[in-house]
Amino acid sequence: MMDGVGLFEEACALISAGGGANLMRGVELMRQAADAGHPSAANNFGTFLHSGRGVHKDLTGARAYYGQA
């Protein structure tokens, strides 16, 4: 199992690669990195929740992840 940094780096690579499946997996890894305490991942996942990109839009959840960042 990867730590928060490894999860964050893998998430960024997948999201940058593009494509629907890469985006979905990248966003999930970004959530895992955020939950592992990675502050940049928390900010990024909050942004995904705020915009609804790759996940269902959730403003309450976005605020919570922004608060972790």
Secondary structure, 3 states (H helix, E strand, C coil): CCCHHHHHHHHHHHHHHCCHHHHHHHHHHHHHHHHCCCHHHHHHHHHHHHHCCCCCCCHHHHHHHHHHC
